[in-house]
Amino acid sequence: TQVVGLSDALARKILKRETLMPTLFYALHNLEKEGIGVTTIYEDNYPAGLHVLKEEPPILYYVGDLSLIDGKMIAIGGRDHQDTSEKQLTTACMQKALIENRTLIIGDRDVDDYMRRYTLSHGGRVVEFVADHMVDIVKKRKRYFNKGTLTIICHRDPYGYYDDEAIKVRDLSLCALASAMFVTASAINSDLY
């Protein structure tokens, strides 16, 4: 069980799971056919900002260029159903990010959809951290990958669906990766969504 860089306990776990390797390689092959890459906390291209999390996602699935995750990203938070003044504030934040050549990091909510469309249509860059059925989202956004302006990342099975834990990890990851965050509106403890 002597493997360089691994503890004895981890090496033993790997050896016990040796029979799972064909299944793992089959899954990786299927992801590759879908154009989905995989990185882990042990690899150089894993986003450094996530290492600050107490429980960083051990595996990330992605489509696009991971170098868009550059440490100067901004996140803009707001309600999904924004009124006119909230939308104006969100737009002003995005315009400032575009002027400063910052990459926008977003989730996969309605307000994030508006920010993604606005930023990409104005020549900006977006990293979208999704928590729900990544393969479908990738198919919808395919045209942006060739331009190098969009990267989609996910911390769970790219075929998996939404659950509360996935949303929590996504939101914590967004905060960890953003160098600045702007909240344009909040509906905490209200009936507004």
PABAGU-742030 format. One record per residue: x, y, z of N, C-alpha, C in turn; residue in three letters. Coordinates in Angstrom, 2 decimals. Atoms other than C-alpha are relative to their C-alpha. Example, Ala and Ser with C-alpha at 12.3 -4.5 7.8 and 13.67 -1.06 7.14 Angstrom:
2
+---------+---------+---------+---------+---------+---------+---------+---------+---------+-----+
:     n.X :     n.Y :     n.Z :    ca.X :    ca.Y :    ca.Z :     c.X :     c.Y :     c.Z :   r :
+---------+---------+---------+---------+---------+---------+---------+---------+---------+-----+
:    0.89 :   -1.19 :    0.00 :   12.30 :   -4.50 :    7.80 :    0.90 :    1.20 :    0.00 : Ala :
:   -0.82 :   -1.19 :   -0.06 :   13.67 :   -1.06 :    7.14 :   -0.77 :    1.09 :    0.73 : Ser :
+---------+---------+---------+---------+---------+---------+---------+---------+---------+-----+
//
This chain:
193
+---------+---------+---------+---------+---------+---------+---------+---------+---------+-----+
:     n.X :     n.Y :     n.Z :    ca.X :    ca.Y :    ca.Z :     c.X :     c.Y :     c.Z :   r :
+---------+---------+---------+---------+---------+---------+---------+---------+---------+-----+
:    0.82 :   -1.21 :    0.00 :    0.00 :    0.00 :    0.00 :    0.86 :    1.27 :    0.00 : Thr :
:   -0.86 :   -1.18 :    0.08 :    2.93 :    2.37 :   -0.54 :   -0.25 :    0.72 :   -1.33 : Gln :
:    0.26 :   -0.83 :    1.17 :    1.68 :    5.03 :   -2.98 :    0.43 :    1.41 :    0.36 : Val :
:   -0.54 :   -1.33 :   -0.29 :    3.49 :    8.35 :   -3.15 :   -1.13 :    1.02 :    0.09 : Val :
:    0.97 :   -1.08 :   -0.17 :    1.38 :   11.23 :   -1.80 :   -1.32 :   -0.44 :    0.61 : Gly :
:    1.25 :    0.46 :   -0.58 :   -1.39 :    9.04 :   -0.37 :    0.26 :   -0.61 :    1.38 : Leu :
:   -0.11 :    0.63 :   -1.31 :   -1.95 :    8.01 :    3.21 :   -0.26 :   -1.50 :   -0.15 : Ser :
:    0.24 :    1.44 :    0.04 :   -2.01 :    4.30 :    3.99 :   -1.50 :   -0.31 :   -0.05 : Asp :
:    1.45 :    0.24 :   -0.04 :   -5.74 :    4.48 :    4.77 :   -0.63 :    0.26 :   -1.38 : Ala :
:    0.55 :   -0.31 :    1.32 :   -6.55 :    6.15 :    1.42 :    0.46 :   -1.03 :   -1.03 : Leu :
:   -0.50 :    1.01 :    0.93 :   -4.35 :    3.71 :   -0.49 :   -0.77 :   -1.31 :    0.16 : Ala :
:    0.78 :    1.23 :   -0.24 :   -6.19 :    0.77 :    1.16 :   -1.42 :    0.13 :   -0.56 : Arg :
:    1.34 :   -0.22 :    0.55 :   -9.56 :    2.30 :    0.22 :    0.00 :   -0.15 :   -1.52 : Lys :
:   -0.10 :    0.09 :    1.46 :   -8.44 :    2.62 :   -3.39 :    0.13 :   -1.46 :   -0.43 : Ile :
:   -0.20 :    1.41 :    0.35 :   -7.26 :   -0.98 :   -3.49 :   -1.29 :   -0.82 :    0.20 : Leu :
:    1.26 :    0.71 :   -0.24 :  -10.57 :   -2.20 :   -2.00 :   -1.01 :    0.28 :   -1.12 : Lys :
:    0.96 :   -0.39 :    1.04 :  -12.44 :   -0.38 :   -4.76 :    0.52 :   -0.31 :   -1.41 : Arg :
:   -0.61 :    0.32 :    1.29 :  -10.24 :   -1.75 :   -7.53 :   -0.99 :   -0.62 :   -0.98 : Glu :
:    0.99 :    0.64 :    0.88 :  -13.16 :   -3.79 :   -8.88 :   -0.96 :    1.01 :   -0.62 : Thr :
:    0.88 :   -1.04 :    0.54 :  -15.07 :   -0.55 :   -9.48 :    0.64 :    0.76 :   -1.16 : Leu :
:   -0.71 :   -0.78 :    1.02 :  -12.45 :    0.76 :  -11.92 :   -0.63 :   -0.11 :   -1.39 : Met :
:    0.64 :    0.04 :    1.33 :  -14.13 :   -0.56 :  -15.11 :   -1.25 :    0.87 :   -0.07 : Pro :
:    1.20 :   -0.84 :   -0.03 :  -17.38 :    1.15 :  -14.07 :    0.38 :    1.48 :   -0.02 : Thr :
:   -0.47 :   -1.38 :   -0.02 :  -15.50 :    4.36 :  -13.33 :    0.47 :    0.44 :   -1.38 : Leu :
:   -0.50 :   -0.36 :    1.33 :  -13.73 :    4.33 :  -16.70 :   -1.14 :    0.10 :   -1.02 : Phe :
:    1.17 :   -0.08 :    0.88 :  -17.04 :    3.67 :  -18.46 :   -0.72 :    1.34 :    0.21 : Tyr :
:    0.65 :   -1.28 :   -0.32 :  -18.60 :    6.67 :  -16.67 :    0.80 :    1.18 :   -0.54 : Ala :
:   -0.85 :   -1.08 :    0.52 :  -15.63 :    8.90 :  -17.54 :   -0.06 :    0.07 :   -1.52 : Leu :
:    0.11 :    0.04 :    1.47 :  -15.84 :    7.78 :  -21.18 :   -1.32 :    0.65 :   -0.45 : His :
:    1.30 :   -0.59 :    0.35 :  -19.56 :    8.70 :  -21.29 :   -0.01 :    1.51 :    0.22 : Asn :
:   -0.10 :   -1.44 :   -0.23 :  -18.85 :   12.10 :  -19.76 :    0.82 :    0.67 :   -1.09 : Leu :
:   -0.84 :   -0.55 :    1.06 :  -16.10 :   12.70 :  -22.29 :   -0.77 :    0.11 :   -1.32 : Glu :
:    0.82 :   -0.05 :    1.22 :  -18.52 :   11.87 :  -25.12 :   -0.97 :    1.17 :    0.04 : Lys :
:    0.90 :   -1.15 :   -0.18 :  -20.84 :   14.56 :  -23.71 :    0.77 :    1.32 :    0.01 : Glu :
:   -0.82 :   -1.21 :   -0.05 :  -17.91 :   17.02 :  -23.68 :    0.23 :    0.51 :    1.41 : Gly :
:   -0.12 :   -0.40 :   -1.40 :  -17.79 :   17.10 :  -19.87 :    1.34 :   -0.48 :    0.55 : Ile :
:   -1.27 :    0.32 :   -0.62 :  -14.39 :   17.23 :  -18.17 :   -0.17 :   -0.22 :    1.50 : Gly :
:    0.03 :    0.28 :   -1.44 :  -13.58 :   16.13 :  -14.63 :    1.32 :    0.46 :    0.60 : Val :
:   -1.19 :   -0.33 :   -0.76 :  -11.15 :   17.58 :  -12.13 :   -0.28 :   -0.31 :    1.48 : Thr :
:    0.13 :    0.34 :   -1.43 :  -10.50 :   16.71 :   -8.49 :    0.86 :    0.94 :    0.83 : Thr :
:   -0.78 :   -0.85 :   -0.90 :   -9.05 :   18.43 :   -5.44 :    1.49 :   -0.32 :   -0.08 : Ile :
:   -1.41 :    0.41 :    0.10 :   -5.78 :   16.60 :   -6.23 :    0.67 :    0.51 :   -1.27 : Tyr :
:   -0.55 :   -0.43 :    1.28 :   -5.29 :   18.24 :   -9.63 :    0.30 :    1.50 :   -0.02 : Glu :
:   -0.45 :   -1.40 :    0.09 :   -3.59 :   21.51 :  -10.60 :   -1.08 :    0.94 :   -0.53 : Asp :
:    1.01 :   -0.90 :    0.58 :   -6.60 :   22.83 :  -12.54 :   -1.24 :    0.15 :    0.88 : Asn :
:    1.11 :   -0.16 :   -0.94 :   -8.95 :   22.52 :   -9.55 :    0.02 :    1.44 :    0.52 : Tyr :
:    0.01 :   -1.41 :   -0.43 :  -10.09 :   26.06 :   -8.60 :    0.51 :    0.20 :    1.42 : Pro :
:   -0.65 :   -0.21 :   -1.30 :   -7.88 :   27.23 :   -5.73 :   -0.95 :    0.62 :    1.02 : Ala :
:    0.92 :   -0.65 :   -0.93 :  -10.66 :   29.34 :   -4.21 :   -0.86 :   -0.96 :    0.79 : Gly :
:    0.85 :    0.97 :   -0.70 :  -12.59 :   26.22 :   -3.25 :    0.71 :   -0.66 :    1.17 : Leu :
:   -0.76 :    0.62 :   -1.09 :   -9.79 :   25.02 :   -0.96 :   -0.29 :    0.67 :    1.35 : His :
:    0.31 :   -0.67 :   -1.26 :  -10.99 :   27.54 :    1.67 :   -1.23 :   -0.59 :    0.68 : Val :
:    1.21 :    0.58 :   -0.57 :  -14.22 :   25.62 :    2.18 :    0.33 :   -1.14 :    0.96 : Leu :
:   -0.21 :    1.07 :   -0.96 :  -14.44 :   23.31 :    5.16 :   -0.18 :   -1.36 :   -0.66 : Lys :
:    0.25 :    1.22 :    0.76 :  -15.87 :   20.62 :    2.89 :   -0.05 :    0.33 :   -1.48 : Glu :
:   -0.05 :   -0.35 :    1.42 :  -14.70 :   21.48 :   -0.60 :   -0.50 :   -1.18 :   -0.83 : Glu :
:    0.46 :    1.09 :    0.86 :  -16.33 :   19.49 :   -3.40 :    1.21 :   -0.78 :   -0.53 : Pro :
:   -1.18 :    0.76 :    0.42 :  -13.86 :   16.64 :   -4.11 :    0.13 :   -0.15 :   -1.52 : Pro :
:    0.01 :    0.16 :    1.46 :  -14.87 :   16.38 :   -7.77 :   -0.80 :    1.14 :   -0.61 : Ile :
:    0.75 :   -0.98 :    0.78 :  -15.92 :   19.06 :  -10.24 :   -0.12 :   -0.51 :   -1.43 : Leu :
:    0.25 :    0.29 :    1.41 :  -17.47 :   18.39 :  -13.62 :   -0.08 :    1.36 :   -0.69 : Tyr :
:    0.00 :   -1.31 :    0.65 :  -17.04 :   21.14 :  -16.18 :   -0.04 :   -0.13 :   -1.52 : Tyr :
:   -0.06 :   -0.17 :    1.44 :  -17.51 :   22.25 :  -19.76 :    0.48 :    1.43 :   -0.21 : Val :
:   -0.55 :   -1.32 :    0.24 :  -15.49 :   25.16 :  -21.05 :    1.42 :    0.09 :    0.54 : Gly :
:   -1.38 :   -0.28 :   -0.37 :  -12.24 :   26.75 :  -20.02 :    0.08 :    0.34 :    1.50 : Asp :
:   -0.11 :   -0.25 :   -1.44 :  -11.44 :   26.46 :  -16.31 :    0.86 :    1.21 :    0.33 : Leu :
:   -0.82 :   -1.18 :   -0.29 :   -8.95 :   29.32 :  -16.64 :   -0.86 :    1.27 :    0.15 : Ser :
:    0.89 :   -1.14 :   -0.26 :  -11.98 :   31.67 :  -16.60 :   -0.17 :    0.22 :    1.51 : Leu :
:    0.06 :   -0.11 :   -1.46 :  -11.98 :   30.95 :  -12.86 :    1.35 :    0.55 :    0.46 : Ile :
:   -1.29 :   -0.67 :   -0.12 :   -9.29 :   33.51 :  -12.15 :    0.27 :    0.73 :    1.29 : Asp :
:   -0.25 :   -0.70 :   -1.25 :   -9.65 :   34.90 :   -8.65 :   -0.44 :    1.45 :   -0.01 : Gly :
:    0.51 :   -1.36 :    0.08 :  -11.06 :   38.22 :   -9.90 :   -1.47 :    0.00 :   -0.43 : Lys :
:    1.40 :    0.11 :    0.40 :  -14.61 :   37.02 :  -10.42 :   -0.89 :    0.74 :    0.98 : Met :
:    0.98 :   -0.62 :   -0.88 :  -17.62 :   38.82 :   -9.07 :   -1.31 :   -0.77 :   -0.07 : Ile :
:    1.33 :    0.61 :   -0.07 :  -20.97 :   37.45 :   -7.97 :   -0.99 :    1.11 :    0.32 : Ala :
:    1.07 :   -0.97 :   -0.25 :  -24.19 :   39.43 :   -8.02 :   -1.21 :   -0.81 :    0.43 : Ile :
:    1.17 :    0.72 :   -0.51 :  -27.07 :   38.19 :   -5.90 :   -1.21 :    0.89 :    0.00 : Gly :
:    1.25 :   -0.76 :   -0.03 :  -30.67 :   39.25 :   -6.10 :   -1.19 :   -0.94 :   -0.04 : Gly :
:    1.22 :    0.81 :    0.06 :  -34.26 :   38.08 :   -6.06 :   -0.25 :   -0.44 :   -1.44 : Arg :
:    0.34 :    0.47 :    1.34 :  -35.50 :   36.01 :   -8.99 :   -0.98 :    0.93 :   -0.71 : Asp :
:    1.01 :   -0.88 :    0.60 :  -38.47 :   38.31 :   -9.58 :    0.29 :    1.43 :    0.42 : His :
:   -0.45 :   -1.33 :   -0.36 :  -36.85 :   41.72 :   -9.56 :   -0.96 :    1.08 :   -0.49 : Gln :
:    0.76 :   -1.14 :    0.48 :  -38.71 :   44.99 :   -9.72 :    0.94 :    0.86 :   -0.84 : Asp :
:   -0.78 :   -0.82 :    0.93 :  -37.49 :   47.75 :  -12.03 :    1.28 :    0.55 :    0.63 : Thr :
:   -1.20 :   -0.58 :   -0.62 :  -35.10 :   49.39 :   -9.56 :    1.04 :   -1.08 :    0.31 : Ser :
:   -0.94 :    1.10 :   -0.26 :  -33.56 :   46.03 :   -8.58 :    0.69 :   -0.44 :   -1.28 : Glu :
:   -0.58 :    0.40 :    1.28 :  -33.05 :   45.11 :  -12.22 :    1.00 :    1.05 :   -0.50 : Lys :
:   -0.92 :   -1.06 :    0.38 :  -31.43 :   48.50 :  -12.88 :    1.30 :   -0.10 :    0.79 : Gln :
:   -1.18 :    0.15 :   -0.84 :  -29.05 :   47.96 :   -9.96 :    0.83 :   -1.22 :   -0.44 : Leu :
:   -0.68 :    1.20 :    0.49 :  -28.21 :   44.43 :  -11.18 :    0.72 :    0.31 :   -1.31 : Thr :
:   -0.60 :   -0.36 :    1.30 :  -27.56 :   45.79 :  -14.68 :    1.20 :    0.92 :    0.19 : Thr :
:   -1.12 :   -0.91 :   -0.26 :  -25.35 :   48.59 :  -13.32 :    1.22 :   -0.78 :    0.53 : Ala :
:   -1.10 :    0.83 :   -0.50 :  -23.26 :   46.00 :  -11.41 :    0.65 :   -0.78 :   -1.13 : Cys :
:   -0.56 :    0.76 :    1.13 :  -22.87 :   43.91 :  -14.57 :    0.79 :    0.91 :   -0.93 : Met :
:   -0.72 :   -0.94 :    0.85 :  -21.87 :   46.97 :  -16.60 :    1.36 :    0.35 :    0.59 : Gln :
:   -1.27 :   -0.29 :   -0.68 :  -19.20 :   47.81 :  -14.03 :    0.96 :   -1.18 :   -0.14 : Lys :
:   -0.83 :    1.21 :    0.16 :  -17.92 :   44.21 :  -14.18 :    0.56 :   -0.08 :   -1.42 : Ala :
:   -0.46 :    0.02 :    1.40 :  -17.73 :   44.44 :  -17.98 :    1.10 :    1.03 :   -0.23 : Leu :
:   -1.00 :   -1.06 :    0.15 :  -15.80 :   47.73 :  -17.82 :    1.33 :   -0.42 :    0.62 : Ile :
:   -1.21 :    0.44 :   -0.70 :  -13.34 :   46.20 :  -15.35 :    0.53 :   -1.35 :   -0.50 : Glu :
:   -0.42 :    1.27 :    0.60 :  -13.03 :   43.04 :  -17.50 :    0.00 :   -1.14 :    1.02 : Asn :
:    0.15 :    1.05 :   -1.01 :  -14.19 :   40.84 :  -14.61 :   -0.89 :   -1.11 :   -0.53 : Arg :
:    0.86 :    1.14 :    0.32 :  -15.67 :   37.39 :  -15.04 :   -1.11 :   -0.05 :    1.04 : Thr :
:    1.16 :    0.10 :   -0.88 :  -19.15 :   37.00 :  -13.59 :   -0.18 :   -1.47 :    0.38 : Leu :
:    0.31 :    1.36 :   -0.43 :  -19.81 :   33.88 :  -11.50 :   -1.44 :   -0.01 :    0.50 : Ile :
:    1.43 :    0.04 :   -0.30 :  -23.46 :   32.88 :  -11.21 :   -0.43 :   -1.43 :    0.33 : Ile :
:    0.62 :    1.30 :   -0.23 :  -25.73 :   30.03 :  -10.16 :   -0.91 :   -0.32 :   -1.17 : Gly :
:    0.91 :    0.38 :    1.08 :  -28.67 :   28.66 :  -12.13 :   -1.45 :    0.35 :    0.33 : Asp :
:    1.34 :   -0.49 :   -0.31 :  -31.63 :   30.68 :  -10.88 :   -0.46 :    0.96 :   -1.10 : Arg :
:    0.54 :   -0.90 :    1.01 :  -33.88 :   33.02 :  -12.88 :    0.81 :    1.29 :   -0.14 : Asp :
:   -0.77 :   -1.23 :    0.07 :  -31.94 :   36.16 :  -11.96 :    1.38 :   -0.26 :   -0.62 : Val :
:   -1.29 :    0.36 :    0.59 :  -28.72 :   34.35 :  -12.92 :   -0.13 :   -0.16 :   -1.51 : Asp :
:    0.25 :    0.14 :    1.44 :  -30.25 :   33.56 :  -16.33 :    0.06 :    1.38 :   -0.67 : Asp :
:   -0.04 :   -1.37 :    0.53 :  -30.77 :   37.30 :  -16.91 :    1.44 :    0.51 :   -0.04 : Tyr :
:   -1.38 :   -0.49 :   -0.06 :  -27.21 :   38.09 :  -15.81 :    0.89 :   -0.69 :   -1.04 : Met :
:   -0.79 :    0.72 :    0.99 :  -25.71 :   35.37 :  -18.02 :   -0.27 :    0.54 :   -1.40 : Arg :
:    0.35 :   -0.48 :    1.34 :  -27.61 :   36.49 :  -21.12 :    0.54 :    1.42 :   -0.23 : Arg :
:   -0.47 :   -1.38 :    0.14 :  -26.78 :   40.16 :  -20.51 :    1.53 :    0.04 :   -0.18 : Tyr :
:   -1.46 :   -0.04 :    0.02 :  -23.09 :   39.58 :  -19.83 :    0.56 :   -0.58 :   -1.29 : Thr :
:   -0.51 :    0.63 :    1.23 :  -22.52 :   37.22 :  -22.78 :   -0.36 :    0.82 :   -1.23 : Leu :
:    0.39 :   -0.81 :    1.17 :  -24.43 :   39.47 :  -25.20 :    0.78 :    1.31 :   -0.07 : Ser :
:   -0.81 :   -1.22 :   -0.01 :  -22.17 :   42.38 :  -24.17 :    1.49 :   -0.32 :    0.02 : His :
:   -1.42 :    0.35 :    0.15 :  -18.89 :   40.50 :  -24.71 :    0.71 :   -0.41 :    1.27 : Gly :
:   -0.63 :    0.39 :   -1.25 :  -18.28 :   39.42 :  -21.13 :    0.21 :   -1.50 :    0.13 : Gly :
:   -0.27 :    1.41 :   -0.30 :  -17.28 :   36.11 :  -19.55 :   -0.80 :   -0.41 :    1.22 : Arg :
:    0.84 :    0.50 :   -1.08 :  -19.38 :   33.93 :  -17.27 :    0.46 :   -1.40 :    0.39 : Val :
:   -0.15 :    1.34 :   -0.56 :  -18.70 :   30.97 :  -15.01 :   -1.33 :   -0.29 :    0.69 : Val :
:    1.30 :    0.36 :   -0.54 :  -21.98 :   29.24 :  -14.20 :    0.16 :   -1.28 :    0.82 : Glu :
:   -0.11 :    1.14 :   -0.91 :  -21.99 :   26.91 :  -11.18 :   -1.41 :   -0.55 :    0.18 : Phe :
:    1.36 :    0.55 :    0.00 :  -25.03 :   24.65 :  -11.58 :   -0.14 :   -1.13 :    1.01 : Val :
:    0.27 :    1.06 :   -0.97 :  -26.69 :   22.19 :   -9.20 :   -1.12 :   -0.91 :   -0.48 : Ala :
:    1.14 :    0.75 :    0.48 :  -29.31 :   20.62 :  -11.43 :    0.20 :   -0.42 :   -1.45 : Asp :
:   -0.05 :    0.63 :    1.33 :  -28.94 :   18.30 :  -14.45 :    0.89 :    0.78 :   -0.99 : His :
:   -0.99 :   -0.73 :    0.79 :  -25.79 :   19.82 :  -15.96 :   -0.07 :   -0.33 :   -1.49 : Met :
:   -0.03 :    0.38 :    1.42 :  -26.04 :   17.85 :  -19.23 :   -1.04 :    0.76 :   -0.81 : Val :
:    1.02 :   -0.76 :    0.72 :  -29.27 :   19.61 :  -20.20 :    0.39 :    1.47 :   -0.14 : Asp :
:   -0.42 :   -1.40 :    0.03 :  -27.90 :   23.04 :  -19.32 :    1.11 :    0.20 :   -1.03 : Ile :
:   -1.11 :   -0.08 :    0.97 :  -24.75 :   22.39 :  -21.37 :   -0.55 :    0.01 :   -1.43 : Val :
:    0.58 :    0.06 :    1.36 :  -26.84 :   21.50 :  -24.44 :   -0.64 :    1.32 :   -0.39 : Lys :
:    0.65 :   -1.28 :    0.27 :  -28.78 :   24.78 :  -24.14 :    1.01 :    1.12 :   -0.27 : Lys :
:   -0.98 :   -1.09 :    0.08 :  -25.59 :   26.87 :  -23.94 :    1.17 :   -0.30 :   -0.94 : Arg :
:   -1.10 :    0.51 :    0.82 :  -23.44 :   25.02 :  -26.49 :    0.72 :    1.08 :   -0.83 : Lys :
:   -0.61 :   -0.99 :    0.91 :  -22.83 :   28.03 :  -28.77 :    1.06 :    0.87 :    0.67 : Arg :
:   -0.94 :   -0.88 :   -0.68 :  -20.89 :   29.91 :  -26.10 :    1.36 :   -0.65 :    0.29 : Tyr :
:   -1.26 :    0.68 :   -0.34 :  -18.22 :   27.26 :  -25.47 :    1.08 :    0.24 :   -1.05 : Phe :
:   -0.99 :   -0.25 :    1.06 :  -16.53 :   27.80 :  -28.85 :    0.60 :    1.39 :    0.10 : Asn :
:   -0.49 :   -1.38 :   -0.15 :  -16.21 :   31.50 :  -28.06 :    0.93 :    0.16 :    1.20 : Lys :
:   -0.84 :   -0.07 :   -1.19 :  -14.44 :   30.74 :  -24.76 :   -0.49 :    1.00 :    1.03 : Gly :
:    0.53 :   -1.01 :   -0.91 :  -16.77 :   33.06 :  -22.87 :   -0.85 :   -0.59 :    1.12 : Thr :
:    0.84 :    0.64 :   -1.01 :  -18.70 :   30.52 :  -20.78 :    0.63 :   -1.30 :    0.46 : Leu :
:   -0.40 :    1.27 :   -0.59 :  -17.65 :   27.76 :  -18.42 :   -1.10 :   -0.40 :    0.97 : Thr :
:    1.01 :    0.52 :   -0.91 :  -20.18 :   25.59 :  -16.62 :    0.67 :   -1.04 :    0.88 : Ile :
:   -0.56 :    0.98 :   -0.93 :  -19.15 :   23.71 :  -13.50 :   -1.12 :   -0.54 :    0.89 : Ile :
:    0.97 :    0.67 :   -0.86 :  -21.02 :   21.28 :  -11.27 :    0.76 :   -0.89 :    0.96 : Cys :
:   -0.71 :    0.77 :   -1.01 :  -20.00 :   19.52 :   -8.07 :   -0.61 :   -1.38 :    0.22 : His :
:    0.68 :    1.27 :   -0.20 :  -22.29 :   16.50 :   -8.43 :   -0.25 :   -0.65 :   -1.34 : Arg :
:    0.29 :    0.75 :    1.21 :  -23.40 :   13.92 :  -10.96 :   -0.65 :    0.92 :   -1.05 : Asp :
:    0.56 :   -0.89 :    1.02 :  -24.00 :   15.87 :  -14.21 :   -1.39 :   -0.39 :   -0.49 : Pro :
:    1.34 :    0.45 :    0.35 :  -27.15 :   13.80 :  -14.75 :   -0.96 :    0.13 :    1.17 : Tyr :
:    0.80 :   -0.06 :   -1.22 :  -28.41 :   14.41 :  -11.19 :   -0.91 :    1.23 :    0.02 : Gly :
:    0.97 :   -1.08 :   -0.14 :  -31.29 :   16.63 :  -10.20 :    0.18 :    0.74 :    1.31 : Tyr :
:   -0.01 :   -0.93 :   -1.13 :  -31.75 :   19.44 :   -7.68 :   -0.31 :   -0.69 :    1.32 : Tyr :
:    0.40 :    0.28 :   -1.38 :  -31.74 :   18.86 :   -3.95 :    0.59 :    1.11 :    0.87 : Asp :
:   -0.41 :   -1.11 :   -0.87 :  -31.25 :   21.21 :   -1.00 :    1.49 :    0.00 :    0.30 : Asp :
:   -1.44 :    0.08 :   -0.29 :  -27.74 :   19.96 :   -0.20 :    0.82 :    0.50 :   -1.18 : Glu :
:   -0.71 :   -0.45 :    1.20 :  -26.62 :   20.56 :   -3.80 :   -0.02 :    1.53 :   -0.11 : Ala :
:    0.12 :   -1.46 :    0.05 :  -27.89 :   24.14 :   -3.63 :    0.91 :    0.64 :    1.04 : Ile :
:   -0.86 :   -0.54 :   -1.06 :  -26.06 :   24.75 :   -0.35 :    1.47 :   -0.02 :   -0.43 : Lys :
:   -1.39 :    0.11 :    0.44 :  -22.75 :   23.51 :   -1.76 :    0.27 :    0.96 :   -1.15 : Val :
:   -0.16 :   -0.94 :    1.12 :  -23.28 :   25.52 :   -4.97 :    0.16 :    1.42 :    0.52 : Arg :
:   -0.04 :   -1.38 :   -0.50 :  -23.97 :   28.74 :   -3.04 :    1.28 :    0.28 :    0.78 : Asp :
:   -1.26 :   -0.18 :   -0.72 :  -20.98 :   28.26 :   -0.70 :    1.17 :    0.08 :   -0.97 : Leu :
:   -1.07 :   -0.01 :    1.00 :  -18.77 :   27.55 :   -3.72 :    0.04 :    1.32 :   -0.75 : Ser :
:    0.05 :   -1.31 :    0.67 :  -19.95 :   30.71 :   -5.48 :    0.67 :    1.06 :    0.86 : Leu :
:   -0.60 :   -0.99 :   -0.91 :  -19.00 :   32.76 :   -2.43 :    1.51 :   -0.19 :    0.10 : Cys :
:   -1.44 :    0.28 :   -0.12 :  -15.60 :   31.05 :   -2.15 :    0.76 :    0.43 :   -1.25 : Ala :
:   -0.69 :   -0.31 :    1.26 :  -14.76 :   31.66 :   -5.81 :   -0.05 :    1.48 :   -0.37 : Leu :
:    0.13 :   -1.42 :    0.34 :  -15.89 :   35.29 :   -5.99 :    0.94 :    0.84 :    0.85 : Ala :
:   -0.83 :   -0.93 :   -0.77 :  -13.47 :   38.03 :   -5.02 :   -0.84 :    1.15 :    0.56 : Ser :
:    0.94 :   -1.01 :   -0.49 :  -16.43 :   40.38 :   -4.55 :   -1.41 :   -0.48 :   -0.27 : Ala :
:    1.39 :    0.38 :    0.18 :  -20.15 :   39.88 :   -4.12 :   -0.88 :    1.20 :    0.27 : Met :
:    0.95 :   -1.09 :   -0.14 :  -22.94 :   42.39 :   -4.59 :   -1.40 :   -0.59 :    0.13 : Phe :
:    1.37 :    0.45 :   -0.19 :  -26.44 :   41.76 :   -3.26 :   -0.89 :    1.18 :   -0.35 : Val :
:    0.83 :   -1.10 :    0.47 :  -28.95 :   43.90 :   -5.15 :   -1.36 :    0.03 :    0.66 : Thr :
:    1.28 :    0.07 :   -0.70 :  -32.04 :   42.73 :   -3.25 :   -0.07 :   -1.31 :    0.76 : Ala :
:    0.16 :    1.21 :   -0.78 :  -33.08 :   40.19 :   -0.67 :   -1.47 :   -0.15 :    0.39 : Ser :
:    1.38 :    0.27 :   -0.42 :  -36.35 :   38.53 :    0.25 :    0.02 :   -0.91 :    1.22 : Ala :
:   -0.12 :    0.84 :   -1.19 :  -35.19 :   36.92 :    3.49 :   -1.18 :    0.26 :    0.93 : Ile :
:    1.15 :   -0.06 :   -0.92 :  -38.10 :   36.18 :    5.84 :   -1.18 :    0.77 :   -0.56 : Asn :
:    1.17 :   -0.65 :    0.60 :  -40.68 :   37.46 :    3.39 :   -0.71 :   -1.01 :   -0.89 : Ser :
:    0.73 :    0.87 :    0.92 :  -43.24 :   35.97 :    1.04 :    0.42 :    0.24 :   -1.44 : Asp :
:   -0.45 :   -0.30 :    1.35 :  -41.36 :   37.36 :   -1.96 :    1.09 :   -0.98 :   -0.41 : Leu :
:   -1.04 :    0.92 :    0.50 :  -39.23 :   35.06 :   -4.11 :    0.78 :    0.65 :   -1.10 : Tyr :
+---------+---------+---------+---------+---------+---------+---------+---------+---------+-----+
//
